[in-house]
Amino acid sequence: MKKMGKRHYPVYRLCAMDAREERDGRSLEDLGHYDPHKEKDEEKLVMNRERVEYWLSKGAQPTKKVAVLLKKAGVTLPWKKAKK
C-alpha cells in the first residue's frame, strides 16, 4: 500500500510493488485504493479484483494489512485454499 492524502487524512493505494522499491516508490501496477474514513465498507476498499487475483497467482506476497483487507473483500489467498 502506498500512503497518499493529506495530513491527518491518509488514503492508501493498493499497488503491485517490486520488493526492492521503497514503500511510496514506483509501483508496477495500481490495483485500487483504500479510504478508511468512508462510512460504508463497500466504499472503503475499491479494487480491480481480476488484477489482484492475477498478481497473487504470479506469486505476489501481500503485506499483513493488505491480506486482512483482501480477506474482508472475499479474495482467497492462494496459499490459504488448502487449509480448512
LUMLUM-916734 format. One record per residue (C-alpha): residue number from 1; y, x, z; residue in three letters. Coordinates in steps of 0.1 Angstrom, whole numbers. Layout:
N
resi NUM&yy Y&xx X&zz Z&resn Ala
...
***
This chain:
84
resi 1&yy 0&xx 0&zz 0&resn Met
resi 2&yy 35&xx 12&zz -8&resn Lys
resi 3&yy 62&xx 3&zz 16&resn Lys
resi 4&yy 92&xx -14&zz 0&resn Met
resi 5&yy 120&xx -37&zz 10&resn Gly
resi 6&yy 149&xx -33&zz 34&resn Lys
resi 7&yy 152&xx -20&zz 70&resn Arg
resi 8&yy 136&xx -45&zz 94&resn His
resi 9&yy 122&xx -65&zz 64&resn Tyr
resi 10&yy 93&xx -45&zz 49&resn Pro
resi 11&yy 74&xx -57&zz 19&resn Val
resi 12&yy 44&xx -39&zz 6&resn Tyr
resi 13&yy 29&xx -34&zz -29&resn Arg
resi 14&yy -8&xx -31&zz -34&resn Leu
resi 15&yy -14&xx -2&zz -57&resn Cys
resi 16&yy -43&xx 18&zz -71&resn Ala
resi 17&yy -34&xx 53&zz -60&resn Met
resi 18&yy -47&xx 88&zz -65&resn Asp
resi 19&yy -58&xx 103&zz -32&resn Ala
resi 20&yy -36&xx 133&zz -38&resn Arg
resi 21&yy -4&xx 113&zz -41&resn Glu
resi 22&yy 18&xx 106&zz -11&resn Glu
resi 23&yy 20&xx 71&zz 4&resn Arg
resi 24&yy 50&xx 59&zz -16&resn Asp
resi 25&yy 44&xx 82&zz -46&resn Gly
resi 26&yy 34&xx 74&zz -81&resn Arg
resi 27&yy 7&xx 48&zz -85&resn Ser
resi 28&yy -20&xx 44&zz -111&resn Leu
resi 29&yy -15&xx 6&zz -113&resn Glu
resi 30&yy 3&xx -21&zz -93&resn Asp
resi 31&yy -21&xx -48&zz -82&resn Leu
resi 32&yy 1&xx -72&zz -63&resn Gly
resi 33&yy 23&xx -75&zz -33&resn His
resi 34&yy 22&xx -85&zz 4&resn Tyr
resi 35&yy 51&xx -100&zz 23&resn Asp
resi 36&yy 42&xx -105&zz 60&resn Pro
resi 37&yy 74&xx -126&zz 66&resn His
resi 38&yy 63&xx -156&zz 45&resn Lys
resi 39&yy 51&xx -186&zz 64&resn Glu
resi 40&yy 21&xx -197&zz 42&resn Lys
resi 41&yy -9&xx -175&zz 39&resn Asp
resi 42&yy -11&xx -181&zz 2&resn Glu
resi 43&yy 24&xx -168&zz -3&resn Glu
resi 44&yy 19&xx -137&zz 19&resn Lys
resi 45&yy -6&xx -119&zz -5&resn Leu
resi 46&yy -2&xx -122&zz -42&resn Val
resi 47&yy -26&xx -100&zz -63&resn Met
resi 48&yy -44&xx -97&zz -96&resn Asn
resi 49&yy -79&xx -103&zz -83&resn Arg
resi 50&yy -96&xx -92&zz -115&resn Glu
resi 51&yy -79&xx -58&zz -114&resn Arg
resi 52&yy -86&xx -53&zz -77&resn Val
resi 53&yy -123&xx -60&zz -83&resn Glu
resi 54&yy -123&xx -36&zz -112&resn Tyr
resi 55&yy -109&xx -8&zz -92&resn Trp
resi 56&yy -133&xx -15&zz -63&resn Leu
resi 57&yy -162&xx -14&zz -88&resn Ser
resi 58&yy -150&xx 20&zz -100&resn Lys
resi 59&yy -152&xx 34&zz -65&resn Gly
resi 60&yy -117&xx 29&zz -51&resn Ala
resi 61&yy -116&xx 30&zz -13&resn Gln
resi 62&yy -91&xx 6&zz 3&resn Pro
resi 63&yy -74&xx 16&zz 35&resn Thr
resi 64&yy -83&xx -3&zz 67&resn Lys
resi 65&yy -53&xx -26&zz 64&resn Lys
resi 66&yy -59&xx -34&zz 28&resn Val
resi 67&yy -96&xx -41&zz 34&resn Ala
resi 68&yy -86&xx -66&zz 60&resn Val
resi 69&yy -62&xx -83&zz 36&resn Leu
resi 70&yy -88&xx -84&zz 9&resn Leu
resi 71&yy -114&xx -99&zz 32&resn Lys
resi 72&yy -89&xx -126&zz 42&resn Lys
resi 73&yy -83&xx -133&zz 5&resn Ala
resi 74&yy -121&xx -136&zz -1&resn Gly
resi 75&yy -126&xx -104&zz -21&resn Val
resi 76&yy -161&xx -90&zz -13&resn Thr
resi 77&yy -161&xx -52&zz -9&resn Leu
resi 78&yy -190&xx -37&zz -29&resn Pro
resi 79&yy -205&xx -18&zz 0&resn Trp
resi 80&yy -203&xx -49&zz 22&resn Lys
resi 81&yy -225&xx -70&zz 0&resn Lys
resi 82&yy -258&xx -57&zz 12&resn Ala
resi 83&yy -251&xx -63&zz 49&resn Lys
resi 84&yy -255&xx -98&zz 63&resn Lys
***
